[in-house]
Amino acid sequence: MSVPYLIYSTPEGEIREEPRLRALAFGDRPLEASELIPLPDGVTLSMMPDRLAVGQKRNGERQVLSRGRGWAVAALLPIGYTRTLLPAYEKVPETEPLPFFGYSAVAGINGRMYVAAVKTDNPHKWHPRSFPRRKLERLVREKQEAHPQNRVIGQHAHCALDYSCPTASNLFFGRWEMAIAVSPGCNSRCIGCISKQEEEDLISPQDRLTFIPTVDEIVEAAVPHLEQAEEAIVSFGQGCEGEPLMQWKRIERAIKEMRARTDKGVININTNGSNPRWVQRLYDAGLDTIRVSTISGYPETYNAYYRPIGYTFEDVKESLKRAHDEGVYSSINLLCFPGMIDREREVEALLSLVRETGLRLIQLRNLNIDPEVLLPRLPALDSLGKALGIPALIETLKREVPDVEIGNFTRPVKRDFKPTPAL
């Protein structure tokens, strides 16, 4: 296969090729054809604002395209694909941080465009074509007319129509995983939070939930979905809110009320797992599955990114251990940043976390953030050992913990199995 060449954008937004320059990844690492796949269905190509395109000449010299000629281009992957390399660029001095997207390296080969990624799950349920706009608008209107006072439904109408959120949209389509946001507060200060930022130059792409729903509002939205939806999942903990455990008492009451009305469907929570006692109350109430967010199995990296308030990484692990003990299907939402999560020390820590907690599923999630915002706030990469690469990370997980599933999405697993021994 030919050498991958540079793809760039003109200032007017036209995507062009520069076959005389080899494509580079972040850190000016030359891209190899074997690291690339054809652009998947549903991908979006994005010009990187105020980032000049860079490539490599045949003599190995680095070349930056002029500001009037070309901006760097990245691919924004559909869910179901995991990014393996970041794009290279030259930042224009004194410019704003990049918007919160998951930028992936792209290149051209023989007239076709490719991206540095691997397919890690079936994206069917999350593909834009599964959410036709006109039908969604009609379903939102009908649901809101039927429940005009329900603020949960109103919140997710906003998320579905304004942010194209799949889980919010599923509330109206009556299928698959459905969102229920409950908490405007949080006990983490994540660097990459998409709904609330403390730093003035970091702009959150979504609005944070501004109210706390009543138990009746939660139950009114959730029960019909549990009873009627295909592969029904009702999920607490969404991108438009803070930490759902801050409202654990309300969730506990809602779960009990839901289960008093129906035994169908799956009740899930997406959480930071910060308080094992609160999580235990939800397990006791009837929670089926839990997905705990982390960027690492290494406490120093975790603390640097999440900046937790009033809890520790040991609390997070204890919540997962209790899930195993209670027969609750547990997973982690692993925020993947190439060149960090695949470092030797990070891989070792991740394997330790999986074995210690008896995890069932690792959900890989591309971390949407500017590399130059994230990296200075994390432990020095050199202290974490050699970068193995995302494909090698995945293969290591499959080899070392073969009973743990690797994917991107929550599974509709009811809590009807006995706990299995931890690995």
N, C-alpha and C positions, 0 to 999 in steps of 0.2 A: 504494500500500500504506500502511496506517496506521503511525503512529509506534510504535516498539517500547516496551513498558512493562515496569515492574519485576516480576521474579519473586523471591520470597523464601521462606524457610522459617520456620515457627513453631518455638519452642523444643522442641516435641514431634516435629519432623521432618516436618510436613505442608507440602507445597509449595503456595504461594498466589500470587495475582496482585494487583498494585496498579496498576490502569489509570490512576490519577490522577498517577502518577509515571513519567517517562521513564526507560528503562534507560540505564545508563552503563557505560562500559568503564573499565579501570584508568587513573588520572589524571583521572577525572571527565569523560571525553570522551563526549558523547552518541552512542548507537548509532544507526546508520542501517539501515533495513530492507534496503537493497541489500547490506549486509555480512553478512547472516544467511542460514542455510539451515535447513530443518526438522531437528529432532533426528534423527540417523541411527539406523538399527537397531544396537543394541549399546551405545548411549551410557548413561552412568550420571549421574544428577543427585546432587550432593553438597552438603550444608550445609557451609559454611566455618566451622569452630569458632572462636568468639571474634572473628568478623568481622561487624559489623553491616551490614545491607543499606542501600544508599544509592541515591537516585534524584534526578531533577530535576523541580521544579515547572514549571508552565506559564509562570511568569514568569522562568524561568531559575535560580531559587534552588535550591541543593543541600539535600536533606533526608535526614537519617539516621533510620532507624527505631529506635525504642527497643529496649533489650535484651530487654524482656519481650515484644516484638511480633515482631521479625523478624531472622533471620540471613541473610547473603549466601548465594547459591546459585551453584554453578558446574557446568559439564558436564565430565565426564571422557570424552574421545573414544575410540572404538575405533581401533585401529591401521588406517591407511588414510585417516585424516582428519587434516589439519593445522590446528592452532589459529591464528587470525588476531588475536584480541584477548583480553586478560585481563579478568577481572571486576573491577568496582569494589567497594570495601568500606571500612568504617571500623574500624580495628583497636582492640580493647579494650586499654587500656594494661596493660603488664606481663604479657602472655600469651605462651604458647609459640609457636615457629615453626609454620607449617602443615606437615602431613604431606607426604611427597614424592609429589604427584600433579600432573598437567598441567591446571591450572584454566583453563577457557575461559568467556568471557562468554556469558550466556544472556539471553533476553528473551521477552516474550509479544507476539503479534500476532494480533488477531481470535480469541482463545480458543485459539490453538495456541502451542507453545513452539518457540523457535529458538535456534541457537547460532552464534557467530562462528567459522566454520571453512570449509575447502574440502576437497573430496574429492581425494586425490592418488594413490590406488592402489586396486586391487581387494582389499577386505578379506576375501574369502571364506576364505582359508586361516588367518586369524587370528581369525575370529569365534567367540565362545563356543559357538555351536551346532555348530561343527565338532569340539567336544571334549566329547561327552556324558559326564557324570560317572560313571554306572554302568559304562559300557563302559570308561572309562579306569581305574577302580579294578580291574576284572577283568584288563585287560591288564597293569597294573602288577604285580598279584599273580602272574600267570603268568610274566612276565619275571623277577621276583625269585626265584621258585621255581626257575626254570631256571638262574639265575646268582646263587646266594646270596652268593658271596664277592666279586662285582664291585662295587667302591665307586662307580664311575661311574654304574652303573645305580641303585645305592642313593641317590646324591646327587640324581639327576634324578627319581627317584620322589618324593622330598621336594619338589622344586621343582614338579613337575607337580601333586601333590595339595594342597600347602599354599599355593603361590603362583599356581596356574593358569597356569604358564609354557607358552606354546605350543610352543617349541622343545624343551623338556624332554618335553612330552607326546608330541611326534611320534616320539621314540625308541620309545615303547610302541605308538603307532598304526602305526608302520612306514611313514611317508610324509614327503615334503617336507623341510624343514630341521630337522635334529636337533642338539641341544646336546651338546657334550662340554666340561665344565669341567675345567681342569687346574692352575690357578695360584692359591694362596692369597695370594701376594705381589703388590705393585704398585709401580710407579715414578712414579705420579701421585698427587696428593692432591685429586681432583676435589671441588669444592664440593658438587655434587649426587650424589656416590657413593651408590648404593642398597644397598651391602653392607657398607660400613665408614665410620664417621664419627669424626673426631677431636674435634669439639666436643660437649660434654656435652648441649647443648639440641637437637642435631640427631639424630634417631633413624632409623637405617637401616631400611627396610621389609623387608629380607631378611637372612638369615644368610650370612656369607662362608664359602666352601669352607674346610675345615679340614685337608685332606690333599692329597698329590700322588699322582695315580694312576700305576700302572705302565704301561709300554708295552703289556703284555699285556691289561690291563684296558681300555685305550683301544681297542685293535684288536678285542677280543672284542665290544665294544659297537658299533663303527663298521662293520665289514666286512659283517655281514648287512644293515645299512641301505643301504650303498652298492650292494650286489648286488640287493636286492629292492624297495626303496622306490620309490614313484612320485615323479618329479622329485627324486631323492635329493640332499640336501646334508648333509654332516657339518661342523659349525661349532665350531671352537675359539673361546673368548672369549665368556663369557656373563655375565649380570648378577649371578650368584651367586659370581663369582670376581674376582680382581684382573686383572693384565695377563698374558695368555697368553705373551707373549714372554719373561717371566721364566723360562719352562720351554721355551725354544726347542729345546734339545737333545733333550728328550723328545718334543716334537712332531715334530721332524725324523725321529727314529727311527720314530715311529708312522706318519708319512706314508709313509715308505719301505716299511714292513711292510704297510701297507694296499695300496699300489700293487703290491707283490709278489704279493698275493693276488687283486686285482681291478682292472680298469681302468674299472669302471663308477662312475657317480655323480660328484659334485663335492665337493672338499675346500676348505673356506673357513676364513678366520680373521677374527675381529672383534678389532681391536687398536688401540692408540694409535700404532703405527708408529714407536716411539721409537728403534729401532736398525736402520739399513739393512743392516748386515752380518748380523745374525741373521735378518732377513726374507729376505735373499738366499739364505741356507741353506735356508729353507723353499721358496722359489721353485725352487731347484735340486732339492729333494727331490720336487717334484711338486704343490705347491699350485696350485689352479685359480683361486681368487678371493680378494680381500682387501677388507675394509671397514675403513677407518680413521676413528676417531672424532675429531670436532673441533666446536668451538662457533663457529669463525670462521676466516677466512683471514688475519686480522690478528694478528701475533705478540703484541702487548700484551694483546689480549682473550684469546687462547689461553692465555697464561701465567697470567693472572689467575684463570682458571677451573680449569685442569688442575694448576697449581702443580707442574710437572714436576721430577723428581729425576734429575739426571745426563743429561738430553737436552734438545734445543732443538727449536723449530718447524722449523728447517731440516732436522733429522733426519727429521721426519715427512714433509716434502715429498720428501726424497730416497728414502724408502721407496716413495712413490707413483710417483716417476719410474722407479725400477727395475722396478716392476710393469709399467709401460707398455713398458719396453724388453724385458721378458721375455715379453710377451704374456699376462700375468696380468690378468684382468678386475678392474678396480679401481673402488671406490666410496668415498664418504665417508658417515659417519653424522653428519649435520649437526644438532646440537642446536639446535632453533629456539626462540627466545624473542622474541615479538612486541615491537616497539619497540626492539630491539637489533640482531638479525641483519639487519633490513631497513633499517638506517641507510645513508646514501649511502656512507660510507667503508667499511663492512662489505661492502656489495654489490660495490664495486670490488675489495676484497681477495679476496673469494670468486671473482670472475671471474678474477682473476690466478692464484689457486691452481689453478683448473680448467684454464686454458690452459697453465700451466707444467708440470703433471703428466700431462696427457692422460687425465684421469678419464673413465670411461664412464657413471657413474651417481651421482646425488646422492640419498641416502636421507634424507628429511626426518623428524625425530623430535622430538615435543613434549618440551621439557625439563621434567621433573617437579621443581619446586622452588618454595619461597616467594619471591615477588618481592622481599620485603624482606630476605631472606637473600642473594639473588644480587646485586642491583643495587649495594649499597654496596661490593662486592668487585670490580666491573668498572670499566674506564675510564669516566669521566663520559660519559653518553649524548650530551650537547651537543657533545662533542669529536668525535663520530662522524658529525656531519652530520644532515640531516633524515631522519625516519622515513618511508619510502615506503609501508609496508604490506606484509604478507606476500603478498597477491595480486600486487602490483606486483613484488616480488622474484621470484616464480615466473615471471611473464611476461617479466621482464628476462633471466632465465636461459634461457628457451626461445628468446628472440630472439637473444641474444648468443652462446650456445653451443648451437646447435640439435642437434648430434650427441650431446649429453649427455642421458641419460634422467633424468627427475625421477620419483621414486616414494617408497616407504616400505620395500620389502622386498628382500632379497638374491635375485638371479636365479640359476637353475640353469644356469650357463654353463660348459661344459667348456673347458679350456685347449687349444683346437685351432685357434686363429686366429693370423694373423701380426699383429705390432704395427702399429697405424695411426699416422700422424704426429700429434704433439701439435698442438693447436689454436693 
